[in-house]
Amino acid sequence: MNYHNYYPVDVVNGPGTRCTLFVAGCVHQCRGCYNQSTLNPDSGHHFTQALADKIISDLTDPRIKRRGLSLSGGDPLHPSNVDEILALVQRVRAEAPGKDIWLWSGYTLAELNPTQRQVIELVDVMVDGKFDQELKDLSLKWRGSSNQVVHQLRKSA
């Protein structure tokens, strides 16, 4: 898996103060995507064990209280990402209890394969659906177009 950016302190991509990871790779190629640079799965930097360790360390750092982890991109559920994203969310659940996980994907819940569903079972909130330029609405919270849905999947978020 590759990634483009990791923000250890973020207040834009989800509620509260968070850690945010933008992965590389997206099959949806949405017209008007605000993150075009992340579409190629081979772009960016290789995701390493050291970065996974840093994310866990940042989430559990008592000096800066973070509400959780946000996963965006690209698409965290892209075939080149899903296995490492699953491992990361499993670690967050095990090593950073009480932290919520938000995930943005162009896939809808109905389109997910079994491995992608394993990830979603561990996620608190999923924002699903392709960005649709014709349905763009800047007044929407946590999504860019009105066809996208914010799914509250777990009670903890």
LODO-586714 format. One line per field, with one value per atom (N, C-alpha, C): x, y, z; residue in three letters; chain; atom name. Coordinates in Angstrom, 1 decimal, m for minus. Layout:
N
xx = X:...
yy = Y:...
zz = Z:...
code = ALA:...
unit = A:...
site = CA:...
//
This chain:
157
xx = 0.8:0.0:0.9:0.4:1.1:0.2:0.8:0.0:0.6:m0.2:0.3:0.6:m0.3:m0.1:m0.6:0.1:m0.3:m0.3:m1.4:m1.5:m1.7:m0.7:m0.9:m1.9:m2.1:m3.1:m3.9:m5.2:m6.1:m7.5:m8.0:m9.4:m10.4:m10.0:m10.9:m11.6:m10.9:m11.4:m12.1:m13.2:m13.9:m14.0:m14.9:m15.1:m13.9:m13.7:m12.6:m11.2:m10.3:m8.9:m8.6:m7.9:m7.8:m6.4:m6.1:m5.0:m5.6:m5.0:m5.6:m4.6:m5.0:m4.1:m4.8:m4.1:m4.6:m3.8:m4.5:m3.8:m3.8:m3.0:m3.0:m3.8:m4.5:m5.2:m6.7:m7.3:m8.7:m9.2:m10.1:m10.7:m11.8:m12.3:m13.5:m13.3:m12.2:m11.8:m12.9:m13.5:m14.6:m14.2:m15.0:m14.8:m14.9:m13.9:m14.0:m13.4:m12.8:m12.2:m11.3:m11.4:m10.5:m9.1:m8.9:m7.6:m7.1:m7.1:m6.6:m5.2:m4.4:m3.0:m2.9:m4.0:m3.9:m4.5:m5.0:m5.7:m4.8:m3.5:m2.6:m2.1:m2.4:m2.0:m0.4:0.3:1.8:2.4:1.6:2.1:2.3:2.9:3.1:4.3:4.1:5.2:4.7:5.7:5.3:4.9:3.8:3.3:4.1:4.7:5.7:5.1:5.8:5.5:5.7:6.8:7.1:6.0:5.4:4.3:3.1:2.8:1.7:1.9:3.2:3.5:3.3:3.7:3.6:2.1:1.2:m0.2:m0.7:m0.4:m0.8:m0.3:1.0:1.6:0.9:0.6:m0.1:m1.5:m2.2:m3.5:m3.6:m2.5:m2.5:m1.7:m1.2:m0.3:m1.2:m0.9:m1.8:m1.6:m0.5:m0.3:m1.3:m1.7:m2.7:m3.8:m4.9:m6.0:m6.7:m6.7:m7.2:m8.5:m9.5:m10.8:m10.6:m9.8:m9.7:m8.9:m9.1:m8.4:m9.3:m8.9:m9.7:m8.8:m9.5:m8.9:m9.5:m8.7:m9.3:m8.2:m8.4:m7.4:m7.7:m7.4:m7.5:m8.7:m8.6:m9.7:m9.1:m9.4:m8.8:m9.3:m10.4:m10.9:m10.4:m9.5:m9.0:m8.3:m8.4:m7.7:m6.3:m5.5:m4.1:m4.0:m5.0:m5.0:m5.7:m6.7:m7.6:m6.9:m5.9:m5.3:m4.5:m3.8:m3.1:m4.0:m5.0:m6.0:m6.7:m7.0:m7.6:m6.6:m5.4:m4.4:m4.3:m4.3:m4.3:m5.5:m6.7:m7.9:m7.9:m7.5:m7.4:m6.5:m5.3:m4.4:m5.0:m5.7:m6.3:m7.3:m8.1:m9.1:m8.4:m7.3:m6.6:m5.8:m5.1:m4.1:m4.5:m5.6:m6.0:m7.5:m7.9:m9.3:m10.0:m11.2:m12.0:m11.8:m10.9:m10.7:m11.6:m12.3:m13.2:m12.4:m13.0:m12.4:m13.4:m13.1:m13.9:m13.2:m14.0:m13.4:m14.3:m13.6:m14.2:m13.9:m14.9:m14.7:m15.7:m15.3:m16.2:m17.1:m16.7:m17.6:m18.8:m20.0:m21.1:m21.1:m21.8:m21.9:m22.3:m23.2:m23.8:m22.8:m21.7:m20.7:m19.5:m19.4:m18.2:m18.1:m16.8:m16.5:m16.2:m16.0:m15.8:m14.7:m13.5:m12.4:m12.7:m13.3:m13.7:m14.7:m15.6:m16.6:m15.9:m14.8:m14.1:m13.6:m13.1:m12.7:m13.8:m14.9:m16.1:m16.7:m16.6:m17.0:m16.3:m15.1:m14.3:m14.3:m15.1:m15.1:m16.4:m16.3:m17.4:m18.3:m17.7:m18.4:m17.8:m18.7:m18.2:m19.0:m18.2:m18.9:m18.7:m19.8:m19.7:m20.3:m19.8:m20.3:m19.3:m19.4:m18.5:m18.9:m17.9:m18.2:m18.8:m20.0:m20.7:m20.7:m19.9:m19.8:m21.1:m22.1:m23.4:m24.2:m23.8:m24.5:m23.7:m22.6:m21.7:m22.5:m22.3:m23.0:m22.0:m21.5:m20.6:m21.1:m22.5:m23.1:m23.2:m22.8:m22.9:m21.7:m22.0:m21.0:m20.4:m19.1:m18.3:m18.4:m19.1:m19.2:m19.3:m18.9:m18.9:m20.0:m20.8:m22.0:m23.1:m24.4:m25.5:m25.8:m25.2:m25.4:m24.6:m23.6:m22.8:m23.5:m23.3:m24.1:m23.1:m23.4:m22.6:m23.3:m22.7:m23.2:m22.6:m23.5:m23.0:m23.1:m22.0:m21.9:m21.8:m21.2:m21.0:m21.5:m21.9:m22.4:m21.3:m20.1:m19.0:m18.7:m19.0:m18.6:m19.5
yy = m1.2:0.0:1.2:2.2:3.5:4.6:5.7:6.8:8.1:9.1:10.4:11.3:11.3:12.2:11.5:11.8:11.4:12.7:13.0:14.2:13.7:13.8:13.4:14.2:15.4:16.3:16.9:16.6:17.0:17.4:18.5:18.9:19.1:18.6:18.9:17.6:16.4:15.2:14.3:14.8:14.0:14.9:14.5:15.3:15.2:16.3:16.4:16.4:16.3:16.2:14.7:14.5:13.2:13.0:11.7:11.4:11.1:11.5:11.2:10.7:9.6:9.0:9.0:9.6:9.6:8.6:7.5:6.5:6.7:6.0:6.1:5.0:5.3:4.3:4.5:4.6:4.7:4.3:3.4:2.9:3.8:4.7:5.4:6.6:7.2:8.3:9.3:9.8:10.7:12.1:12.6:13.9:14.9:15.8:16.8:16.4:15.2:14.7:15.8:16.1:17.1:16.5:15.2:14.6:13.8:14.4:13.7:13.1:13.7:13.2:11.8:11.4:10.1:9.0:9.2:8.1:6.9:7.2:6.1:5.3:4.0:3.3:3.2:3.5:3.4:4.8:5.8:7.1:7.2:8.3:8.6:7.8:7.4:6.8:5.4:4.5:3.1:3.2:2.6:2.5:1.5:1.9:1.0:0.6:m0.4:m0.7:0.4:1.2:2.4:3.4:3.6:4.6:4.0:2.7:2.1:2.3:2.1:2.2:3.7:4.6:6.0:6.4:5.9:6.2:5.7:4.5:4.0:4.8:5.2:6.0:7.4:8.0:9.3:9.2:8.1:7.9:7.8:7.2:6.9:7.9:8.9:10.0:10.8:10.8:11.5:13.1:13.5:15.0:15.7:15.0:15.5:14.5:14.8:13.9:13.9:12.7:12.6:11.7:12.0:11.3:10.0:10.0:8.8:9.0:8.0:7.9:8.1:8.9:9.1:8.5:7.7:7.0:7.5:8.2:8.7:8.5:9.2:8.9:9.8:9.1:7.7:7.0:5.7:4.9:3.9:3.9:2.9:1.5:1.3:0.0:m0.4:0.3:m0.1:m1.4:m2.3:m3.6:m3.6:m2.6:m2.6:m2.1:m1.6:m1.0:m1.9:m2.7:m3.2:m4.1:m4.9:m5.8:m5.0:m4.0:m3.2:m2.3:m1.9:m1.1:m2.0:m3.2:m4.1:m4.4:m4.6:m4.8:m3.5:m2.3:m1.1:m0.9:m1.1:m0.9:m2.0:m3.2:m4.2:m3.7:m3.2:m2.6:m1.5:m0.6:0.5:0.0:m1.0:m1.5:m2.2:m2.9:m3.6:m2.7:m1.7:m0.9:0.5:1.0:2.3:2.3:1.6:1.4:2.8:2.9:4.1:5.1:4.8:5.7:5.3:6.3:5.9:5.9:5.3:5.2:5.6:6.6:7.1:6.7:6.3:5.9:6.4:7.0:7.5:6.6:6.2:5.3:5.6:5.4:5.6:4.4:3.3:2.1:2.4:1.8:1.8:0.6:0.6:m0.6:m1.8:m1.7:m2.8:m3.4:m2.6:m3.1:m3.8:m3.9:m4.3:m5.8:m6.3:m7.7:m8.1:m9.4:m9.9:m9.3:m9.1:m8.4:m7.0:m6.3:m4.9:m4.9:m5.8:m5.9:m6.1:m6.9:m7.1:m5.8:m4.9:m3.6:m2.8:m2.8:m2.0:m2.4:m3.7:m4.2:m3.6:m3.0:m2.4:m0.9:m0.3:1.1:1.7:2.9:3.5:4.2:4.9:5.7:5.5:5.2:5.1:6.2:7.0:7.9:7.2:6.8:6.0:6.6:6.1:6.6:7.5:7.4:8.2:9.7:10.5:12.0:12.2:12.9:13.3:14.8:15.3:16.7:17.4:16.7:17.3:17.5:16.7:16.8:17.4:18.1:18.8:19.8:19.7:20.6:21.0:22.2:22.6:22.7:22.7:22.8:21.4:20.4:19.0:18.8:18.2:17.9:16.5:16.4:15.2:14.6:15.2:14.6:15.7:15.4:16.4:16.5:15.4:15.5:14.7:15.1:14.7:13.2:12.5:11.1:10.3:10.9:10.2:10.1:9.0:8.7:8.6:9.2:9.0:7.9:6.8:5.6:5.5:5.7:5.4:3.9:3.3:1.8:1.2:2.0:1.6:2.7:2.3:3.3:4.2:3.8:4.6:5.9:6.1:7.4:8.5
zz = 0.0:0.0:0.0:m0.7:m0.7:m0.1:0.4:0.9:0.4:0.5:0.1:1.3:2.3:3.4:4.7:5.8:7.1:8.0:8.6:9.5:10.9:11.8:13.1:14.0:13.5:14.2:13.1:13.1:12.0:12.6:12.3:12.8:11.7:10.5:9.3:8.9:8.9:8.3:9.4:9.9:10.9:12.2:13.1:14.3:15.3:16.0:17.0:16.4:17.2:16.8:16.5:15.3:14.8:14.2:13.9:13.0:11.6:10.5:9.2:8.2:7.5:6.6:5.2:4.2:2.8:2.0:1.6:0.9:m0.6:m1.4:m2.8:m3.4:m4.6:m5.3:m5.2:m6.4:m6.5:m7.9:m8.0:m9.2:m9.8:m8.9:m9.3:m10.2:m10.2:m11.1:m11.2:m10.1:m10.1:m10.7:m11.7:m12.2:m11.1:m11.0:m10.0:m8.6:m8.6:m7.3:m6.8:m5.5:m4.9:m4.6:m4.8:m4.4:m5.6:m6.8:m8.0:m7.9:m7.1:m7.0:m6.3:m5.7:m5.0:m5.8:m7.0:m7.7:m8.1:m8.5:m8.9:m7.7:m7.6:m6.4:m6.3:m7.3:m7.2:m6.9:m6.7:m6.4:m4.8:m4.5:m3.0:m2.5:m1.2:m0.4:0.0:0.2:0.7:2.2:2.5:3.9:4.6:5.7:6.4:7.8:8.4:9.8:10.7:10.4:11.3:11.2:10.1:10.0:10.8:10.6:11.4:12.9:13.3:14.7:15.2:14.3:14.7:14.8:13.9:14.0:15.4:15.8:17.1:18.2:18.1:19.1:19.2:18.1:18.1:18.7:18.3:18.8:20.3:20.9:22.3:23.1:22.4:23.1:24.0:25.3:26.3:26.2:25.5:25.5:24.5:23.4:22.5:22.4:23.0:23.0:21.6:21.0:19.7:19.8:19.1:19.1:18.3:17.2:16.4:15.2:14.2:13.0:11.8:10.8:9.6:8.5:7.6:6.5:5.2:4.3:3.1:2.0:0.9:m0.2:m1.4:m2.5:m2.9:m2.2:m2.1:m1.5:m0.6:0.7:1.6:1.2:0.5:0.2:m1.2:m1.9:m3.2:m3.0:m4.0:m3.9:m3.4:m3.7:m3.3:m1.9:m1.3:0.1:1.1:0.7:1.7:2.7:2.4:3.3:4.4:4.0:5.0:5.8:5.2:6.0:7.0:6.6:7.6:8.8:8.5:9.6:10.5:9.8:10.6:11.5:11.0:11.8:12.9:12.7:13.7:14.8:14.5:15.5:16.3:15.6:16.3:17.3:16.9:17.8:19.0:18.8:19.9:20.7:20.1:20.8:21.2:20.6:20.9:21.3:22.3:22.7:22.9:22.5:22.7:21.5:20.6:19.5:18.3:17.7:16.6:15.3:14.3:13.0:11.9:11.1:10.0:8.7:7.7:6.4:5.3:4.3:3.1:1.9:1.2:0.0:m1.1:m2.3:m3.4:m3.6:m3.0:m3.0:m2.1:m2.4:m1.5:m0.6:0.5:1.3:0.5:m0.4:m1.1:m2.1:m2.5:m3.4:m2.8:m1.5:m0.9:m1.0:m1.2:m1.2:0.2:0.4:1.8:2.6:1.9:2.6:3.0:2.1:2.4:3.5:3.6:4.6:6.0:6.0:7.2:7.8:6.9:7.3:7.9:7.2:7.6:8.9:9.2:10.5:11.7:11.4:12.5:12.5:11.5:11.3:12.0:12.6:13.3:12.3:11.3:10.4:9.0:8.0:6.6:5.8:5.1:4.1:2.8:2.1:0.9:m0.3:m1.4:m2.7:m3.4:m4.8:m5.6:m5.5:m5.6:m5.7:m7.0:m7.0:m8.3:m8.4:m9.4:m9.6:m9.8:m10.4:m10.7:m9.4:m8.3:m7.0:m5.9:m6.4:m5.4:m4.6:m3.3:m2.3:m1.2:m1.2:m0.2:1.2:1.4:2.7:3.4:2.7:3.3:4.3:5.4:6.4:6.1:6.0:5.8:4.5:3.5:2.2:1.1:m0.1:m1.1:m2.1:m2.2:m3.1:m2.4:m2.7:m2.0:m2.2:m3.2:m3.3:m2.3:m1.7:m0.7:0.6:1.3:2.6:3.7:4.8:6.1:6.9:7.0:7.7:9.1:10.1:11.5:11.7:11.8:11.9:13.3:14.2:15.5:16.5:17.6:18.6:19.2:19.1:19.9:19.2:17.9:17.3:17.6
code = MET:MET:MET:ASN:ASN:ASN:TYR:TYR:TYR:HIS:HIS:HIS:ASN:ASN:ASN:TYR:TYR:TYR:TYR:TYR:TYR:PRO:PRO:PRO:VAL:VAL:VAL:ASP:ASP:ASP:VAL:VAL:VAL:VAL:VAL:VAL:ASN:ASN:ASN:GLY:GLY:GLY:PRO:PRO:PRO:GLY:GLY:GLY:THR:THR:THR:ARG:ARG:ARG:CYS:CYS:CYS:THR:THR:THR:LEU:LEU:LEU:PHE:PHE:PHE:VAL:VAL:VAL:ALA:ALA:ALA:GLY:GLY:GLY:CYS:CYS:CYS:VAL:VAL:VAL:HIS:HIS:HIS:GLN:GLN:GLN:CYS:CYS:CYS:ARG:ARG:ARG:GLY:GLY:GLY:CYS:CYS:CYS:TYR:TYR:TYR:ASN:ASN:ASN:GLN:GLN:GLN:SER:SER:SER:THR:THR:THR:LEU:LEU:LEU:ASN:ASN:ASN:PRO:PRO:PRO:ASP:ASP:ASP:SER:SER:SER:GLY:GLY:GLY:HIS:HIS:HIS:HIS:HIS:HIS:PHE:PHE:PHE:THR:THR:THR:GLN:GLN:GLN:ALA:ALA:ALA:LEU:LEU:LEU:ALA:ALA:ALA:ASP:ASP:ASP:LYS:LYS:LYS:ILE:ILE:ILE:ILE:ILE:ILE:SER:SER:SER:ASP:ASP:ASP:LEU:LEU:LEU:THR:THR:THR:ASP:ASP:ASP:PRO:PRO:PRO:ARG:ARG:ARG:ILE:ILE:ILE:LYS:LYS:LYS:ARG:ARG:ARG:ARG:ARG:ARG:GLY:GLY:GLY:LEU:LEU:LEU:SER:SER:SER:LEU:LEU:LEU:SER:SER:SER:GLY:GLY:GLY:GLY:GLY:GLY:ASP:ASP:ASP:PRO:PRO:PRO:LEU:LEU:LEU:HIS:HIS:HIS:PRO:PRO:PRO:SER:SER:SER:ASN:ASN:ASN:VAL:VAL:VAL:ASP:ASP:ASP:GLU:GLU:GLU:ILE:ILE:ILE:LEU:LEU:LEU:ALA:ALA:ALA:LEU:LEU:LEU:VAL:VAL:VAL:GLN:GLN:GLN:ARG:ARG:ARG:VAL:VAL:VAL:ARG:ARG:ARG:ALA:ALA:ALA:GLU:GLU:GLU:ALA:ALA:ALA:PRO:PRO:PRO:GLY:GLY:GLY:LYS:LYS:LYS:ASP:ASP:ASP:ILE:ILE:ILE:TRP:TRP:TRP:LEU:LEU:LEU:TRP:TRP:TRP:SER:SER:SER:GLY:GLY:GLY:TYR:TYR:TYR:THR:THR:THR:LEU:LEU:LEU:ALA:ALA:ALA:GLU:GLU:GLU:LEU:LEU:LEU:ASN:ASN:ASN:PRO:PRO:PRO:THR:THR:THR:GLN:GLN:GLN:ARG:ARG:ARG:GLN:GLN:GLN:VAL:VAL:VAL:ILE:ILE:ILE:GLU:GLU:GLU:LEU:LEU:LEU:VAL:VAL:VAL:ASP:ASP:ASP:VAL:VAL:VAL:MET:MET:MET:VAL:VAL:VAL:ASP:ASP:ASP:GLY:GLY:GLY:LYS:LYS:LYS:PHE:PHE:PHE:ASP:ASP:ASP:GLN:GLN:GLN:GLU:GLU:GLU:LEU:LEU:LEU:LYS:LYS:LYS:ASP:ASP:ASP:LEU:LEU:LEU:SER:SER:SER:LEU:LEU:LEU:LYS:LYS:LYS:TRP:TRP:TRP:ARG:ARG:ARG:GLY:GLY:GLY:SER:SER:SER:SER:SER:SER:ASN:ASN:ASN:GLN:GLN:GLN:VAL:VAL:VAL:VAL:VAL:VAL:HIS:HIS:HIS:GLN:GLN:GLN:LEU:LEU:LEU:ARG:ARG:ARG:LYS:LYS:LYS:SER:SER:SER:ALA:ALA:ALA
unit = A:A:A:A:A:A:A:A:A:A:A:A:A:A:A:A:A:A:A:A:A:A:A:A:A:A:A:A:A:A:A:A:A:A:A:A:A:A:A:A:A:A:A:A:A:A:A:A:A:A:A:A:A:A:A:A:A:A:A:A:A:A:A:A:A:A:A:A:A:A:A:A:A:A:A:A:A:A:A:A:A:A:A:A:A:A:A:A:A:A:A:A:A:A:A:A:A:A:A:A:A:A:A:A:A:A:A:A:A:A:A:A:A:A:A:A:A:A:A:A:A:A:A:A:A:A:A:A:A:A:A:A:A:A:A:A:A:A:A:A:A:A:A:A:A:A:A:A:A:A:A:A:A:A:A:A:A:A:A:A:A:A:A:A:A:A:A:A:A:A:A:A:A:A:A:A:A:A:A:A:A:A:A:A:A:A:A:A:A:A:A:A:A:A:A:A:A:A:A:A:A:A:A:A:A:A:A:A:A:A:A:A:A:A:A:A:A:A:A:A:A:A:A:A:A:A:A:A:A:A:A:A:A:A:A:A:A:A:A:A:A:A:A:A:A:A:A:A:A:A:A:A:A:A:A:A:A:A:A:A:A:A:A:A:A:A:A:A:A:A:A:A:A:A:A:A:A:A:A:A:A:A:A:A:A:A:A:A:A:A:A:A:A:A:A:A:A:A:A:A:A:A:A:A:A:A:A:A:A:A:A:A:A:A:A:A:A:A:A:A:A:A:A:A:A:A:A:A:A:A:A:A:A:A:A:A:A:A:A:A:A:A:A:A:A:A:A:A:A:A:A:A:A:A:A:A:A:A:A:A:A:A:A:A:A:A:A:A:A:A:A:A:A:A:A:A:A:A:A:A:A:A:A:A:A:A:A:A:A:A:A:A:A:A:A:A:A:A:A:A:A:A:A:A:A:A:A:A:A:A:A:A:A:A:A:A:A:A:A:A:A:A:A:A:A:A:A:A:A:A:A:A:A:A:A:A:A:A:A:A:A:A:A:A:A:A:A:A:A:A:A:A:A:A:A:A:A:A:A:A:A:A:A:A:A:A:A:A:A:A:A
site = N:CA:C:N:CA:C:N:CA:C:N:CA:C:N:CA:C:N:CA:C:N:CA:C:N:CA:C:N:CA:C:N:CA:C:N:CA:C:N:CA:C:N:CA:C:N:CA:C:N:CA:C:N:CA:C:N:CA:C:N:CA:C:N:CA:C:N:CA:C:N:CA:C:N:CA:C:N:CA:C:N:CA:C:N:CA:C:N:CA:C:N:CA:C:N:CA:C:N:CA:C:N:CA:C:N:CA:C:N:CA:C:N:CA:C:N:CA:C:N:CA:C:N:CA:C:N:CA:C:N:CA:C:N:CA:C:N:CA:C:N:CA:C:N:CA:C:N:CA:C:N:CA:C:N:CA:C:N:CA:C:N:CA:C:N:CA:C:N:CA:C:N:CA:C:N:CA:C:N:CA:C:N:CA:C:N:CA:C:N:CA:C:N:CA:C:N:CA:C:N:CA:C:N:CA:C:N:CA:C:N:CA:C:N:CA:C:N:CA:C:N:CA:C:N:CA:C:N:CA:C:N:CA:C:N:CA:C:N:CA:C:N:CA:C:N:CA:C:N:CA:C:N:CA:C:N:CA:C:N:CA:C:N:CA:C:N:CA:C:N:CA:C:N:CA:C:N:CA:C:N:CA:C:N:CA:C:N:CA:C:N:CA:C:N:CA:C:N:CA:C:N:CA:C:N:CA:C:N:CA:C:N:CA:C:N:CA:C:N:CA:C:N:CA:C:N:CA:C:N:CA:C:N:CA:C:N:CA:C:N:CA:C:N:CA:C:N:CA:C:N:CA:C:N:CA:C:N:CA:C:N:CA:C:N:CA:C:N:CA:C:N:CA:C:N:CA:C:N:CA:C:N:CA:C:N:CA:C:N:CA:C:N:CA:C:N:CA:C:N:CA:C:N:CA:C:N:CA:C:N:CA:C:N:CA:C:N:CA:C:N:CA:C:N:CA:C:N:CA:C:N:CA:C:N:CA:C:N:CA:C:N:CA:C:N:CA:C:N:CA:C:N:CA:C:N:CA:C:N:CA:C:N:CA:C:N:CA:C:N:CA:C:N:CA:C:N:CA:C:N:CA:C:N:CA:C:N:CA:C:N:CA:C:N:CA:C:N:CA:C:N:CA:C:N:CA:C:N:CA:C:N:CA:C:N:CA:C:N:CA:C:N:CA:C:N:CA:C:N:CA:C:N:CA:C:N:CA:C:N:CA:C:N:CA:C:N:CA:C
//
